[in-house]
């Protein structure tokens, strides 16, 4: 991750409606402070873990996988709704890269997907 991508993620987090307080607090960290957070596997409950950020290409195969999981409904209707929302949000980006930021404060997590061309938030999922 670069300082520029961190700034993009911070801006995206600031725009999330009803954003969890733990995620808001992480977004207030400076680049240096965020860089010093421990890896997730080195944290305990209530402790922030270092965000993981990738640029990922959205593939048709992944969208097919989501459709299959929705149809199976193996984890129940609530999870299928999450997958349907994900599918709808990601369909326009097949063949394009997205910035995917995963944030942690054990036991909570959040994933923010951003279009790097416009810096617009594509999808936010908070667990």
N, CA, C and O atoms as a Tinker XYZ file with bonds, in Angstrom:
   508  protein
     1  N      0.852000   -1.175000    0.000000    73     2
     2  CA     0.000000    0.000000    0.000000    64     1     3
     3  C      0.893000    1.232000    0.000000    63     2     4     5
     4  O      1.990000    1.238000    0.560000    81     3
     5  N      0.392000    2.254000   -0.638000    73     3     6
     6  CA     1.118000    3.515000   -0.702000    64     5     7
     7  C      0.376000    4.577000    0.110000    63     6     8     9
     8  O     -0.800000    4.399000    0.425000    81     7
     9  N      1.046000    5.670000    0.451000    73     7    10
    10  CA     0.340000    6.757000    1.151000    64     9    11
    11  C     -0.858000    7.287000    0.350000    63    10    12    13
    12  O     -1.871000    7.674000    0.933000    81    11
    13  N     -0.743000    7.304000   -0.977000    73    11    14
    14  CA    -1.846000    7.790000   -1.806000    64    13    15
    15  C     -3.050000    6.861000   -1.713000    63    14    16    17
    16  O     -4.184000    7.325000   -1.598000    81    15
    17  N     -2.814000    5.565000   -1.761000    73    15    18
    18  CA    -3.922000    4.609000   -1.634000    64    17    19
    19  C     -4.525000    4.707000   -0.236000    63    18    20    21
    20  O     -5.743000    4.612000   -0.087000    81    19
    21  N     -3.695000    4.894000    0.794000    73    19    22
    22  CA    -4.220000    5.071000    2.151000    64    21    23
    23  C     -5.156000    6.283000    2.200000    63    22    24    25
    24  O     -6.224000    6.210000    2.808000    81    23
    25  N     -4.770000    7.386000    1.574000    73    23    26
    26  CA    -5.623000    8.578000    1.548000    64    25    27
    27  C     -6.953000    8.290000    0.851000    63    26    28    29
    28  O     -8.005000    8.749000    1.296000    81    27
    29  N     -6.900000    7.535000   -0.234000    73    27    30
    30  CA    -8.122000    7.159000   -0.952000    64    29    31
    31  C     -9.033000    6.322000   -0.072000    63    30    32    33
    32  O    -10.245000    6.536000   -0.043000    81    31
    33  N     -8.450000    5.367000    0.648000    73    31    34
    34  CA    -9.238000    4.523000    1.541000    64    33    35
    35  C     -9.839000    5.328000    2.697000    63    34    36    37
    36  O    -10.995000    5.126000    3.069000    81    35
    37  N     -9.049000    6.236000    3.256000    73    35    38
    38  CA    -9.537000    7.078000    4.355000    64    37    39
    39  C    -10.741000    7.892000    3.888000    63    38    40    41
    40  O    -11.752000    7.969000    4.587000    81    39
    41  N    -10.633000    8.494000    2.713000    73    39    42
    42  CA   -11.741000    9.281000    2.179000    64    41    43
    43  C    -12.981000    8.412000    1.997000    63    42    44    45
    44  O    -14.093000    8.838000    2.308000    81    43
    45  N    -12.790000    7.199000    1.495000    73    43    46
    46  CA   -13.914000    6.283000    1.299000    64    45    47
    47  C    -14.566000    5.926000    2.636000    63    46    48    49
    48  O    -15.792000    5.913000    2.743000    81    47
    49  N    -13.763000    5.641000    3.638000    73    47    50
    50  CA   -14.293000    5.281000    4.954000    64    49    51
    51  C    -15.078000    6.440000    5.548000    63    50    52    53
    52  O    -16.124000    6.235000    6.166000    81    51
    53  N    -14.579000    7.650000    5.364000    73    51    54
    54  CA   -15.265000    8.833000    5.892000    64    53    55
    55  C    -16.650000    9.007000    5.284000    63    54    56    57
    56  O    -17.511000    9.651000    5.883000    81    55
    57  N    -16.875000    8.441000    4.103000    73    55    58
    58  CA   -18.160000    8.576000    3.415000    64    57    59
    59  C    -19.138000    7.440000    3.719000    63    58    60    61
    60  O    -20.275000    7.473000    3.247000    81    59
    61  N    -18.728000    6.451000    4.486000    73    59    62
    62  CA   -19.595000    5.296000    4.761000    64    61    63
    63  C    -20.684000    5.699000    5.756000    63    62    64    65
    64  O    -20.378000    6.133000    6.867000    81    63
    65  N    -21.951000    5.558000    5.363000    73    63    66
    66  CA   -23.025000    5.853000    6.309000    64    65    67
    67  C    -23.026000    4.820000    7.437000    63    66    68    69
    68  O    -22.792000    3.635000    7.200000    81    67
    69  N    -23.286000    5.265000    8.638000    73    67    70
    70  CA   -23.334000    4.375000    9.805000    64    69    71
    71  C    -22.053000    3.554000    9.962000    63    70    72    73
    72  O    -22.094000    2.384000   10.344000    81    71
    73  N    -20.940000    4.172000    9.668000    73    71    74
    74  CA   -19.641000    3.501000    9.751000    64    73    75
    75  C    -19.348000    3.127000   11.205000    63    74    76    77
    76  O    -19.521000    3.953000   12.101000    81    75
    77  N    -18.906000    1.891000   11.446000    73    75    78
    78  CA   -18.564000    1.495000   12.815000    64    77    79
    79  C    -17.460000    2.389000   13.392000    63    78    80    81
    80  O    -16.560000    2.823000   12.673000    81    79
    81  N    -17.541000    2.652000   14.677000    73    79    82
    82  CA   -16.574000    3.553000   15.313000    64    81    83
    83  C    -15.143000    3.028000   15.190000    63    82    84    85
    84  O    -14.216000    3.818000   15.011000    81    83
    85  N    -14.949000    1.719000   15.282000    73    83    86
    86  CA   -13.594000    1.178000   15.185000    64    85    87
    87  C    -12.980000    1.474000   13.822000    63    86    88    89
    88  O    -11.779000    1.722000   13.717000    81    87
    89  N    -13.816000    1.447000   12.766000    73    87    90
    90  CA   -13.307000    1.727000   11.427000    64    89    91
    91  C    -13.045000    3.226000   11.251000    63    90    92    93
    92  O    -12.069000    3.612000   10.607000    81    91
    93  N    -13.902000    4.059000   11.812000    73    91    94
    94  CA   -13.677000    5.506000   11.792000    64    93    95
    95  C    -12.357000    5.845000   12.483000    63    94    96    97
    96  O    -11.599000    6.688000   12.003000    81    95
    97  N    -12.084000    5.184000   13.613000    73    95    98
    98  CA   -10.838000    5.442000   14.343000    64    97    99
    99  C     -9.629000    5.034000   13.519000    63    98   100   101
   100  O     -8.616000    5.735000   13.515000    81    99
   101  N     -9.722000    3.903000   12.817000    73    99   102
   102  CA    -8.597000    3.505000   11.969000    64   101   103
   103  C     -8.355000    4.529000   10.859000    63   102   104   105
   104  O     -7.210000    4.817000   10.510000    81   103
   105  N     -9.441000    5.077000   10.310000    73   103   106
   106  CA    -9.304000    6.052000    9.227000    64   105   107
   107  C     -8.658000    7.343000    9.709000    63   106   108   109
   108  O     -8.167000    8.123000    8.893000    81   107
   109  N     -8.648000    7.582000   11.002000    73   107   110
   110  CA    -8.017000    8.782000   11.548000    64   109   111
   111  C     -6.521000    8.595000   11.786000    63   110   112   113
   112  O     -5.818000    9.546000   12.129000    81   111
   113  N     -6.037000    7.368000   11.601000    73   111   114
   114  CA    -4.612000    7.118000   11.795000    64   113   115
   115  C     -3.793000    7.736000   10.666000    63   114   116   117
   116  O     -4.221000    7.768000    9.512000    81   115
   117  N     -2.639000    8.214000   11.014000    73   115   118
   118  CA    -1.708000    8.692000    9.985000    64   117   119
   119  C     -1.169000    7.479000    9.225000    63   118   120   121
   120  O     -1.311000    6.336000    9.658000    81   119
   121  N     -0.559000    7.761000    8.101000    73   119   122
   122  CA     0.078000    6.700000    7.310000    64   121   123
   123  C      1.078000    5.917000    8.172000    63   122   124   125
   124  O      1.089000    4.686000    8.152000    81   123
   125  N      1.917000    6.640000    8.930000    73   123   126
   126  CA     2.931000    5.988000    9.763000    64   125   127
   127  C      2.296000    5.129000   10.848000    63   126   128   129
   128  O      2.728000    3.999000   11.075000    81   127
   129  N      1.267000    5.657000   11.524000    73   127   130
   130  CA     0.612000    4.890000   12.596000    64   129   131
   131  C     -0.064000    3.651000   12.036000    63   130   132   133
   132  O      0.019000    2.575000   12.628000    81   131
   133  N     -0.734000    3.796000   10.896000    73   131   134
   134  CA    -1.375000    2.638000   10.277000    64   133   135
   135  C     -0.327000    1.590000    9.887000    63   134   136   137
   136  O     -0.558000    0.390000   10.036000    81   135
   137  N      0.805000    2.045000    9.395000    73   135   138
   138  CA     1.863000    1.122000    8.960000    64   137   139
   139  C      2.447000    0.310000   10.116000    63   138   140   141
   140  O      3.034000   -0.750000    9.899000    81   139
   141  N      2.287000    0.806000   11.340000    73   139   142
   142  CA     2.835000    0.104000   12.506000    64   141   143
   143  C      1.834000   -0.855000   13.161000    63   142   144   145
   144  O      2.181000   -1.530000   14.131000    81   143
   145  N      0.606000   -0.926000   12.652000    73   143   146
   146  CA    -0.357000   -1.863000   13.243000    64   145   147
   147  C      0.139000   -3.296000   13.054000    63   146   148   149
   148  O      0.751000   -3.610000   12.033000    81   147
   149  N     -0.121000   -4.168000   14.036000    73   147   150
   150  CA     0.319000   -5.555000   13.912000    64   149   151
   151  C     -0.516000   -6.325000   12.893000    63   150   152   153
   152  O     -1.657000   -5.960000   12.607000    81   151
   153  N      0.058000   -7.379000   12.357000    73   151   154
   154  CA    -0.693000   -8.274000   11.468000    64   153   155
   155  C     -1.858000   -8.869000   12.252000    63   154   156   157
   156  O     -1.777000   -9.027000   13.470000    81   155
   157  N     -2.926000   -9.192000   11.561000    73   155   158
   158  CA    -4.139000   -9.677000   12.206000    64   157   159
   159  C     -3.879000  -10.871000   13.114000    63   158   160   161
   160  O     -4.435000  -10.944000   14.210000    81   159
   161  N     -3.054000  -11.796000   12.681000    73   159   162
   162  CA    -2.817000  -12.991000   13.497000    64   161   163
   163  C     -2.036000  -12.692000   14.774000    63   162   164   165
   164  O     -1.899000  -13.566000   15.630000    81   163
   165  N     -1.525000  -11.473000   14.914000    73   163   166
   166  CA    -0.813000  -11.086000   16.121000    64   165   167
   167  C     -1.646000  -10.195000   17.032000    63   166   168   169
   168  O     -1.105000   -9.523000   17.910000    81   167
   169  N     -2.969000  -10.188000   16.825000    73   167   170
   170  CA    -3.840000   -9.327000   17.625000    64   169   171
   171  C     -4.759000  -10.138000   18.530000    63   170   172   173
   172  O     -4.949000  -11.340000   18.346000    81   171
   173  N     -5.322000   -9.440000   19.513000    73   171   174
   174  CA    -6.313000  -10.039000   20.405000    64   173   175
   175  C     -7.636000   -9.297000   20.214000    63   174   176   177
   176  O     -7.668000   -8.253000   19.563000    81   175
   177  N     -8.717000   -9.819000   20.770000    73   175   178
   178  CA   -10.022000   -9.168000   20.637000    64   177   179
   179  C     -9.949000   -7.716000   21.074000    63   178   180   181
   180  O     -9.369000   -7.380000   22.106000    81   179
   181  N    -10.559000   -6.861000   20.250000    73   179   182
   182  CA   -10.585000   -5.437000   20.533000    64   181   183
   183  C     -9.383000   -4.673000   20.007000    63   182   184   185
   184  O     -9.336000   -3.448000   20.120000    81   183
   185  N     -8.416000   -5.366000   19.437000    73   183   186
   186  CA    -7.198000   -4.719000   18.941000    64   185   187
   187  C     -7.252000   -4.588000   17.420000    63   186   188   189
   188  O     -7.692000   -5.502000   16.722000    81   187
   189  N     -6.800000   -3.441000   16.918000    73   187   190
   190  CA    -6.729000   -3.219000   15.476000    64   189   191
   191  C     -5.624000   -4.055000   14.861000    63   190   192   193
   192  O     -4.544000   -4.208000   15.431000    81   191
   193  N     -5.918000   -4.592000   13.686000    73   191   194
   194  CA    -4.918000   -5.279000   12.894000    64   193   195
   195  C     -4.611000   -4.453000   11.658000    63   194   196   197
   196  O     -5.422000   -3.628000   11.239000    81   195
   197  N     -3.462000   -4.671000   11.086000    73   195   198
   198  CA    -3.059000   -3.925000    9.893000    64   197   199
   199  C     -4.010000   -4.208000    8.739000    63   198   200   201
   200  O     -4.350000   -5.364000    8.489000    81   199
   201  N     -4.441000   -3.175000    8.037000    73   199   202
   202  CA    -5.282000   -3.401000    6.857000    64   201   203
   203  C     -4.491000   -4.152000    5.783000    63   202   204   205
   204  O     -3.268000   -4.050000    5.691000    81   203
   205  N     -5.225000   -4.898000    4.989000    73   203   206
   206  CA    -4.643000   -5.593000    3.845000    64   205   207
   207  C     -5.259000   -4.963000    2.608000    63   206   208   209
   208  O     -6.481000   -4.910000    2.473000    81   207
   209  N     -4.411000   -4.485000    1.706000    73   207   210
   210  CA    -4.899000   -3.786000    0.525000    64   209   211
   211  C     -4.309000   -4.436000   -0.718000    63   210   212   213
   212  O     -3.111000   -4.710000   -0.799000    81   211
   213  N     -5.198000   -4.673000   -1.692000    73   211   214
   214  CA    -4.784000   -5.285000   -2.955000    64   213   215
   215  C     -5.483000   -4.566000   -4.099000    63   214   216   217
   216  O     -6.520000   -3.928000   -3.915000    81   215
   217  N     -4.905000   -4.681000   -5.262000    73   215   218
   218  CA    -5.631000   -4.314000   -6.478000    64   217   219
   219  C     -5.975000   -5.627000   -7.153000    63   218   220   221
   220  O     -5.093000   -6.398000   -7.532000    81   219
   221  N     -7.277000   -5.872000   -7.298000    73   219   222
   222  CA    -7.741000   -7.135000   -7.852000    64   221   223
   223  C     -8.573000   -6.902000   -9.101000    63   222   224   225
   224  O     -9.412000   -6.003000   -9.153000    81   223
   225  N     -8.322000   -7.727000  -10.101000    73   223   226
   226  CA    -9.142000   -7.687000  -11.305000    64   225   227
   227  C    -10.425000   -8.473000  -11.043000    63   226   228   229
   228  O    -10.388000   -9.583000  -10.511000    81   227
   229  N    -11.539000   -7.895000  -11.415000    73   227   230
   230  CA   -12.820000   -8.567000  -11.259000    64   229   231
   231  C    -12.991000   -9.520000  -12.432000    63   230   232   233
   232  O    -12.898000   -9.107000  -13.588000    81   231
   233  N    -13.237000  -10.783000  -12.143000    73   231   234
   234  CA   -13.345000  -11.787000  -13.193000    64   233   235
   235  C    -14.776000  -12.318000  -13.311000    63   234   236   237
   236  O    -15.535000  -12.337000  -12.341000    81   235
   237  N    -15.113000  -12.740000  -14.501000    73   235   238
   238  CA   -16.419000  -13.356000  -14.734000    64   237   239
   239  C    -16.542000  -14.639000  -13.920000    63   238   240   241
   240  O    -17.632000  -14.978000  -13.459000    81   239
   241  N    -15.430000  -15.357000  -13.740000    73   239   242
   242  CA   -15.443000  -16.590000  -12.944000    64   241   243
   243  C    -15.880000  -16.322000  -11.510000    63   242   244   245
   244  O    -16.640000  -17.098000  -10.930000    81   243
   245  N    -15.400000  -15.227000  -10.943000    73   243   246
   246  CA   -15.786000  -14.895000   -9.573000    64   245   247
   247  C    -17.283000  -14.586000   -9.498000    63   246   248   249
   248  O    -17.956000  -15.001000   -8.555000    81   247
   249  N    -17.797000  -13.867000  -10.478000    73   247   250
   250  CA   -19.229000  -13.573000  -10.490000    64   249   251
   251  C    -20.051000  -14.841000  -10.667000    63   250   252   253
   252  O    -21.122000  -14.970000  -10.075000    81   251
   253  N    -19.561000  -15.782000  -11.479000    73   251   254
   254  CA   -20.232000  -17.081000  -11.612000    64   253   255
   255  C    -20.239000  -17.825000  -10.279000    63   254   256   257
   256  O    -21.236000  -18.445000   -9.910000    81   255
   257  N    -19.125000  -17.760000   -9.567000    73   255   258
   258  CA   -19.042000  -18.371000   -8.240000    64   257   259
   259  C    -20.093000  -17.765000   -7.302000    63   258   260   261
   260  O    -20.771000  -18.491000   -6.575000    81   259
   261  N    -20.227000  -16.432000   -7.323000    73   259   262
   262  CA   -21.241000  -15.786000   -6.485000    64   261   263
   263  C    -22.638000  -16.271000   -6.845000    63   262   264   265
   264  O    -23.441000  -16.558000   -5.958000    81   263
   265  N    -22.934000  -16.366000   -8.133000    73   263   266
   266  CA   -24.259000  -16.850000   -8.574000    64   265   267
   267  C    -24.515000  -18.263000   -8.055000    63   266   268   269
   268  O    -25.608000  -18.579000   -7.586000    81   267
   269  N    -23.499000  -19.096000   -8.146000    73   267   270
   270  CA   -23.627000  -20.481000   -7.666000    64   269   271
   271  C    -23.909000  -20.514000   -6.162000    63   270   272   273
   272  O    -24.774000  -21.260000   -5.705000    81   271
   273  N    -23.180000  -19.709000   -5.403000    73   271   274
   274  CA   -23.373000  -19.669000   -3.959000    64   273   275
   275  C    -24.755000  -19.133000   -3.593000    63   274   276   277
   276  O    -25.372000  -19.604000   -2.638000    81   275
   277  N    -25.233000  -18.166000   -4.337000    73   275   278
   278  CA   -26.569000  -17.620000   -4.105000    64   277   279
   279  C    -27.616000  -18.702000   -4.337000    63   278   280   281
   280  O    -28.549000  -18.862000   -3.549000    81   279
   281  N    -27.449000  -19.435000   -5.420000    73   279   282
   282  CA   -28.409000  -20.499000   -5.741000    64   281   283
   283  C    -28.385000  -21.620000   -4.708000    63   282   284   285
   284  O    -29.431000  -22.165000   -4.357000    81   283
   285  N    -27.203000  -21.965000   -4.222000    73   283   286
   286  CA   -27.096000  -23.024000   -3.208000    64   285   287
   287  C    -27.734000  -22.605000   -1.881000    63   286   288   289
   288  O    -28.299000  -23.433000   -1.167000    81   287
   289  N    -27.637000  -21.314000   -1.560000    73   287   290
   290  CA   -28.203000  -20.773000   -0.320000    64   289   291
   291  C    -27.746000  -21.576000    0.906000    63   290   292   293
   292  O    -28.506000  -21.756000    1.858000    81   291
   293  N    -26.506000  -22.051000    0.869000    73   291   294
   294  CA   -25.993000  -22.952000    1.914000    64   293   295
   295  C    -25.857000  -22.283000    3.281000    63   294   296   297
   296  O    -25.940000  -22.957000    4.308000    81   295
   297  N    -25.652000  -20.973000    3.306000    73   295   298
   298  CA   -25.472000  -20.270000    4.585000    64   297   299
   299  C    -26.691000  -19.453000    4.975000    63   298   300   301
   300  O    -26.635000  -18.643000    5.901000    81   299
   301  N    -27.788000  -19.666000    4.270000    73   299   302
   302  CA   -29.034000  -19.003000    4.632000    64   301   303
   303  C    -29.307000  -17.751000    3.830000    63   302   304   305
   304  O    -28.457000  -17.257000    3.090000    81   303
   305  N    -30.533000  -17.246000    4.001000    73   303   306
   306  CA   -30.996000  -16.122000    3.182000    64   305   307
   307  C    -30.242000  -14.825000    3.481000    63   306   308   309
   308  O    -30.034000  -14.019000    2.574000    81   307
   309  N    -29.831000  -14.608000    4.724000    73   307   310
   310  CA   -29.108000  -13.383000    5.051000    64   309   311
   311  C    -27.784000  -13.310000    4.289000    63   310   312   313
   312  O    -27.438000  -12.266000    3.737000    81   311
   313  N    -27.050000  -14.419000    4.261000    73   311   314
   314  CA   -25.776000  -14.451000    3.542000    64   313   315
   315  C    -26.009000  -14.355000    2.034000    63   314   316   317
   316  O    -25.239000  -13.706000    1.326000    81   315
   317  N    -27.066000  -14.996000    1.543000    73   315   318
   318  CA   -27.388000  -14.897000    0.115000    64   317   319
   319  C    -27.684000  -13.457000   -0.274000    63   318   320   321
   320  O    -27.345000  -13.036000   -1.380000    81   319
   321  N    -28.304000  -12.702000    0.606000    73   319   322
   322  CA   -28.567000  -11.284000    0.338000    64   321   323
   323  C    -27.257000  -10.515000    0.230000    63   322   324   325
   324  O    -27.109000   -9.663000   -0.646000    81   323
   325  N    -26.306000  -10.808000    1.113000    73   323   326
   326  CA   -24.985000  -10.169000    1.030000    64   325   327
   327  C    -24.339000  -10.480000   -0.326000    63   326   328   329
   328  O    -23.782000   -9.596000   -0.977000    81   327
   329  N    -24.424000  -11.747000   -0.739000    73   327   330
   330  CA   -23.819000  -12.152000   -2.014000    64   329   331
   331  C    -24.528000  -11.511000   -3.203000    63   330   332   333
   332  O    -23.878000  -11.129000   -4.176000    81   331
   333  N    -25.849000  -11.389000   -3.135000    73   331   334
   334  CA   -26.598000  -10.726000   -4.218000    64   333   335
   335  C    -26.180000   -9.268000   -4.346000    63   334   336   337
   336  O    -25.985000   -8.769000   -5.454000    81   335
   337  N    -26.043000   -8.588000   -3.218000    73   335   338
   338  CA   -25.600000   -7.187000   -3.242000    64   337   339
   339  C    -24.187000   -7.086000   -3.812000    63   338   340   341
   340  O    -23.889000   -6.174000   -4.582000    81   339
   341  N    -23.327000   -8.015000   -3.436000    73   339   342
   342  CA   -21.952000   -8.022000   -3.952000    64   341   343
   343  C    -21.955000   -8.231000   -5.463000    63   342   344   345
   344  O    -21.256000   -7.531000   -6.195000    81   343
   345  N    -22.741000   -9.192000   -5.919000    73   343   346
   346  CA   -22.834000   -9.483000   -7.349000    64   345   347
   347  C    -23.310000   -8.259000   -8.129000    63   346   348   349
   348  O    -22.725000   -7.905000   -9.153000    81   347
   349  N    -24.356000   -7.625000   -7.650000    73   347   350
   350  CA   -24.896000   -6.441000   -8.320000    64   349   351
   351  C    -23.853000   -5.323000   -8.396000    63   350   352   353
   352  O    -23.699000   -4.681000   -9.436000    81   351
   353  N    -23.147000   -5.096000   -7.302000    73   351   354
   354  CA   -22.156000   -4.012000   -7.255000    64   353   355
   355  C    -20.948000   -4.292000   -8.146000    63   354   356   357
   356  O    -20.382000   -3.366000   -8.728000    81   355
   357  N    -20.551000   -5.556000   -8.257000    73   355   358
   358  CA   -19.307000   -5.884000   -8.957000    64   357   359
   359  C    -19.477000   -6.172000  -10.445000    63   358   360   361
   360  O    -18.500000   -6.109000  -11.191000    81   359
   361  N    -20.690000   -6.485000  -10.895000    73   359   362
   362  CA   -20.907000   -6.832000  -12.304000    64   361   363
   363  C    -20.358000   -5.801000  -13.290000    63   362   364   365
   364  O    -19.768000   -6.196000  -14.295000    81   363
   365  N    -20.523000   -4.509000  -13.051000    73   363   366
   366  CA   -20.013000   -3.539000  -14.037000    64   365   367
   367  C    -18.487000   -3.489000  -14.140000    63   366   368   369
   368  O    -17.950000   -2.810000  -15.015000    81   367
   369  N    -17.793000   -4.195000  -13.264000    73   367   370
   370  CA   -16.336000   -4.069000  -13.215000    64   369   371
   371  C    -15.588000   -5.296000  -13.731000    63   370   372   373
   372  O    -14.388000   -5.432000  -13.495000    81   371
   373  N    -16.282000   -6.187000  -14.429000    73   371   374
   374  CA   -15.612000   -7.367000  -14.987000    64   373   375
   375  C    -14.495000   -6.897000  -15.911000    63   374   376   377
   376  O    -14.701000   -6.054000  -16.784000    81   375
   377  N    -13.322000   -7.457000  -15.702000    73   375   378
   378  CA   -12.162000   -7.104000  -16.513000    64   377   379
   379  C    -11.425000   -5.864000  -16.037000    63   378   380   381
   380  O    -10.419000   -5.476000  -16.630000    81   379
   381  N    -11.914000   -5.240000  -14.975000    73   379   382
   382  CA   -11.275000   -4.038000  -14.444000    64   381   383
   383  C    -10.721000   -4.330000  -13.050000    63   382   384   385
   384  O    -11.191000   -5.224000  -12.346000    81   383
   385  N     -9.716000   -3.555000  -12.677000    73   383   386
   386  CA    -9.148000   -3.701000  -11.342000    64   385   387
   387  C     -9.873000   -2.798000  -10.359000    63   386   388   389
   388  O    -10.303000   -1.696000  -10.696000    81   387
   389  N     -9.996000   -3.296000   -9.132000    73   387   390
   390  CA   -10.531000   -2.526000   -8.024000    64   389   391
   391  C     -9.512000   -2.520000   -6.904000    63   390   392   393
   392  O     -8.741000   -3.467000   -6.754000    81   391
   393  N     -9.506000   -1.463000   -6.123000    73   391   394
   394  CA    -8.734000   -1.442000   -4.880000    64   393   395
   395  C     -9.613000   -2.104000   -3.835000    63   394   396   397
   396  O    -10.759000   -1.704000   -3.633000    81   395
   397  N     -9.073000   -3.118000   -3.173000    73   395   398
   398  CA    -9.820000   -3.839000   -2.139000    64   397   399
   399  C     -9.065000   -3.686000   -0.827000    63   398   400   401
   400  O     -7.960000   -4.205000   -0.667000    81   399
   401  N     -9.674000   -2.968000    0.109000    73   399   402
   402  CA    -9.077000   -2.768000    1.429000    64   401   403
   403  C     -9.844000   -3.573000    2.459000    63   402   404   405
   404  O    -11.061000   -3.434000    2.583000    81   403
   405  N     -9.142000   -4.408000    3.195000    73   403   406
   406  CA    -9.744000   -5.201000    4.270000    64   405   407
   407  C     -9.211000   -4.681000    5.592000    63   406   408   409
   408  O     -8.001000   -4.582000    5.795000    81   407
   409  N    -10.130000   -4.350000    6.487000    73   407   410
   410  CA    -9.803000   -3.725000    7.762000    64   409   411
   411  C    -10.253000   -4.628000    8.898000    63   410   412   413
   412  O    -11.244000   -5.349000    8.782000    81   411
   413  N     -9.500000   -4.578000   10.012000    73   411   414
   414  CA    -9.757000   -5.501000   11.113000    64   413   415
   415  C     -9.645000   -4.828000   12.474000    63   414   416   417
   416  O     -8.747000   -4.023000   12.720000    81   415
   417  N    -10.559000   -5.172000   13.330000    73   415   418
   418  CA   -10.477000   -4.916000   14.765000    64   417   419
   419  C    -11.151000   -6.129000   15.378000    63   418   420   421
   420  O    -12.374000   -6.171000   15.511000    81   419
   421  N    -10.356000   -7.108000   15.746000    73   419   422
   422  CA   -10.907000   -8.386000   16.189000    64   421   423
   423  C    -12.054000   -8.198000   17.155000    63   422   424   425
   424  O    -11.930000   -7.419000   18.100000    81   423
   425  N    -13.154000   -8.874000   16.956000    73   423   426
   426  CA   -13.480000   -9.871000   15.929000    64   425   427
   427  C    -14.158000   -9.276000   14.694000    63   426   428   429
   428  O    -14.721000  -10.024000   13.894000    81   427
   429  N    -14.120000   -7.980000   14.519000    73   427   430
   430  CA   -14.818000   -7.311000   13.427000    64   429   431
   431  C    -13.922000   -7.164000   12.198000    63   430   432   433
   432  O    -12.693000   -7.175000   12.282000    81   431
   433  N    -14.595000   -7.025000   11.051000    73   431   434
   434  CA   -13.858000   -6.771000    9.811000    64   433   435
   435  C    -14.735000   -5.943000    8.876000    63   434   436   437
   436  O    -15.955000   -5.884000    9.025000    81   435
   437  N    -14.091000   -5.319000    7.929000    73   435   438
   438  CA   -14.791000   -4.550000    6.897000    64   437   439
   439  C    -13.974000   -4.626000    5.619000    63   438   440   441
   440  O    -12.744000   -4.641000    5.646000    81   439
   441  N    -14.683000   -4.674000    4.501000    73   439   442
   442  CA   -14.029000   -4.668000    3.199000    64   441   443
   443  C    -14.593000   -3.508000    2.394000    63   442   444   445
   444  O    -15.808000   -3.346000    2.279000    81   443
   445  N    -13.693000   -2.702000    1.836000    73   443   446
   446  CA   -14.070000   -1.547000    1.036000    64   445   447
   447  C    -13.477000   -1.754000   -0.350000    63   446   448   449
   448  O    -12.270000   -1.936000   -0.503000    81   447
   449  N    -14.344000   -1.723000   -1.357000    73   447   450
   450  CA   -13.897000   -1.854000   -2.742000    64   449   451
   451  C    -14.067000   -0.496000   -3.429000    63   450   452   453
   452  O    -15.122000    0.133000   -3.341000    81   451
   453  N    -13.004000   -0.060000   -4.115000    73   451   454
   454  CA   -12.971000    1.270000   -4.726000    64   453   455
   455  C    -12.547000    1.151000   -6.186000    63   454   456   457
   456  O    -11.656000    0.375000   -6.530000    81   455
   457  N    -13.201000    1.932000   -7.031000    73   455   458
   458  CA   -12.809000    2.047000   -8.424000    64   457   459
   459  C    -11.598000    2.991000   -8.479000    63   458   460   461
   460  O    -11.744000    4.177000   -8.181000    81   459
   461  N    -10.416000    2.503000   -8.850000    73   459   462
   462  CA    -9.227000    3.368000   -8.834000    64   461   463
   463  C     -9.251000    4.465000   -9.901000    63   462   464   465
   464  O     -8.500000    5.436000   -9.802000    81   463
   465  N    -10.099000    4.322000  -10.911000    73   463   466
   466  CA   -10.180000    5.354000  -11.953000    64   465   467
   467  C    -10.892000    6.609000  -11.449000    63   466   468   469
   468  O    -10.543000    7.728000  -11.827000    81   467
   469  N    -11.901000    6.405000  -10.585000    73   467   470
   470  CA   -12.694000    7.541000  -10.101000    64   469   471
   471  C    -12.568000    7.756000   -8.593000    63   470   472   473
   472  O    -13.037000    8.763000   -8.062000    81   471
   473  N    -11.928000    6.800000   -7.906000    73   471   474
   474  CA   -11.844000    6.782000   -6.431000    64   473   475
   475  C    -13.220000    6.665000   -5.776000    63   474   476   477
   476  O    -13.377000    6.964000   -4.592000    81   475
   477  N    -14.217000    6.229000   -6.553000    73   475   478
   478  CA   -15.568000    6.057000   -6.024000    64   477   479
   479  C    -15.684000    4.720000   -5.306000    63   478   480   481
   480  O    -15.113000    3.716000   -5.731000    81   479
   481  N    -16.434000    4.728000   -4.208000    73   479   482
   482  CA   -16.692000    3.495000   -3.480000    64   481   483
   483  C    -17.656000    2.640000   -4.288000    63   482   484   485
   484  O    -18.719000    3.106000   -4.700000    81   483
   485  N    -17.280000    1.391000   -4.508000    73   483   486
   486  CA   -18.090000    0.441000   -5.256000    64   485   487
   487  C    -18.941000   -0.382000   -4.293000    63   486   488   489
   488  O    -20.122000   -0.622000   -4.546000    81   487
   489  N    -18.327000   -0.813000   -3.179000    73   487   490
   490  CA   -19.024000   -1.694000   -2.240000    64   489   491
   491  C    -18.327000   -1.641000   -0.891000    63   490   492   493
   492  O    -17.100000   -1.608000   -0.803000    81   491
   493  N    -19.140000   -1.634000    0.157000    73   491   494
   494  CA   -18.644000   -1.717000    1.531000    64   493   495
   495  C    -19.376000   -2.869000    2.211000    63   494   496   497
   496  O    -20.603000   -2.955000    2.159000    81   495
   497  N    -18.624000   -3.738000    2.838000    73   495   498
   498  CA   -19.209000   -4.840000    3.613000    64   497   499
   499  C    -18.577000   -4.824000    4.997000    63   498   500   501
   500  O    -17.355000   -4.879000    5.139000    81   499
   501  N    -19.426000   -4.747000    6.011000    73   499   502
   502  CA   -18.965000   -4.690000    7.396000    64   501   503
   503  C    -19.497000   -5.909000    8.136000    63   502   504   505
   504  O    -20.688000   -6.215000    8.085000    81   503
   505  N    -18.598000   -6.595000    8.821000    73   503   506
   506  CA   -18.989000   -7.775000    9.613000    64   505   507
   507  C    -18.698000   -7.536000   11.070000    63   506   508
   508  O    -18.955000   -8.407000   11.901000    81   507
